[in-house]
């Protein structure tokens, strides 16, 4: 085997942040920091700007591009940005992550209204445009909340993907509350609608870590009767009665438990293994309860859950959010150290952890920063990202949009494709 395959060229990764209110100064500062930390041309550059820079986002991108000459670029405007161990809430911010990764294939793509609704997308066209072949390792994806049904889009891409899955990680742009005002970019294609992304293939692993921050209560049950988005019966009893049975395990009534953050977990695969009547957290997809109807005994969800699906009530609270993230990071710490990471965390996630001593970014960088090879010093994990209106990540081998989660993309160098 050639030595170059045993020892691939080293990666160079770096993140940078500027809190300058001037878009010109922010772009200049971020570009200077990245140029110093990543002297070679980035194969992929991610740029996330707070809404303060929305009007000047195009010029911000061009200034950074002119300094670094990235091969490919992906970014958007958001409510607030993340860099390193900090989440910069409701202040001006520009965050960027640069990756110089030899032998890694990066493919830019976008999908918009001209492509029609996701259920009409052609599988072979998606494979060609998104490079969904045997070398595909995953994709970082951004979407506009007003112009595309993200979950339907993710399902369509999953159907076109190879057996290993599409492995989509990313988030919904949160830079505007009105249609047509979000800004996203991939390479030189800037848009305010649809979905944009970079697909990665070749000599890397792109690992998805989704912390839903939930714990199961009660026991799994089968949906035995439903109507559109309303669950009428679970396990042969009314949905409200099933919720009360789950609440009884906590020593409270259903209304109190609902107020504490009750959700419903949907089993991603009916063939998933189970232990003592419970399914692993990585097999349950947490879904929000929209409303309850005590008179009918029904629970209405954001989406339809078909009769025959296995569900279980879940509870999200501050302790569970912290414990779930810690458990996920415990697993990642046993693996090869990541070269860099992207974090997409929900705008509403802090409501469950109001008294948290540290934010998600701080916990992640503290736990996943590896010691330097040549000394006892620790070089902080380069991390970028933003606060999203919805997060993309893989659960049970399939890509979904989530809410109030932390979705983390971990880039790791591989010896060969």
MOWO-V893318 format. One record per backbone hydrogen bond with DSSP energy under -0.5 kcal/mol. NH is the residue of the N-H (numbers start at 0). CO is the residue of the C=O. Records with the same first field share a line. If there is no record, write none. Layout:
# MOWO-V893318
NH->CO, CO
This chain:
# MOWO-V893318
4->1
5->1
6->2
11->99
13->97
15->95
17->93
22->20
25->21
26->22
27->23
28->24
29->25
30->26
31->27
32->28
33->29
34->30
35->31
36->32
37->33
42->98
43->98
44->71
45->96
46->73
47->94
48->75
49->92
50->77
52->49
53->50
56->53
59->55
60->56
61->57
62->58
63->59
64->60
65->61
66->62
67->63
68->64
70->41
73->44
74->184
75->46
76->182
77->48
78->386
80->87
81->384
82->85
83->382
85->82
87->80, 85
88->86
90->87
93->17
94->47
95->15
96->45
97->13
98->43
99->11
100->98
103->100
104->200
106->198
108->196
110->194
114->111
115->112
119->116
120->117
125->121
126->122
127->123
128->124
129->125
130->126
131->126
132->130
135->132
136->199
137->199
138->166
139->197
140->138, 168
141->195
142->170
143->193
147->143
149->147
152->148
153->149
154->150
155->151
156->152
157->153
158->154
159->155
160->156, 157
164->161
168->138
169->391
170->140
171->389
172->142
174->76
180->177
183->190
184->74
185->188
186->72
188->185
189->187
190->183
194->110
195->141
196->108
197->139
198->106
199->137
200->104
201->134
202->102
203->201
204->411
206->204, 409
208->407
210->208, 405
211->209
214->314
216->312
219->276
220->310
222->308
223->221, 232
224->232
226->229
229->226
230->298
231->224, 229
232->224
233->236
234->221
236->233
238->231, 296
239->296
241->237
242->238
243->239
244->240
245->241
246->242
247->243
248->244, 245
249->246
250->247
251->246
256->252
257->253
258->254
259->255, 256
260->257
261->257
262->313
263->286
264->311
265->284
266->264, 309
267->282
271->268
274->277
277->274
282->279
283->279, 280
284->265, 282
285->283
286->263
288->261
289->287, 299
290->299
292->297
296->292
297->292
298->230
299->290
300->228
301->287
305->303
307->222
308->305
310->220
311->264
313->262
314->214
315->260
316->314
320->316
321->317
322->318
323->319
324->320
325->321
326->322
327->323
328->324
329->325
330->326
331->327
332->328
333->329, 330
334->331
338->410
339->410
340->381
341->408
342->383
343->406
344->385
345->404
346->387
348->345
350->347
351->348
352->349
355->352
362->358
363->359
364->360
365->361
366->362
367->363
368->364
369->367
371->376
374->371
378->369, 376
379->377
381->338
383->340
384->81
385->342
386->79
387->344, 385
388->171
390->401
391->169
392->399
394->397
395->281
397->394
399->392
401->390
405->210
406->343, 404
407->208, 405
408->341
409->206, 407
410->339, 408
411->204, 409
413->202
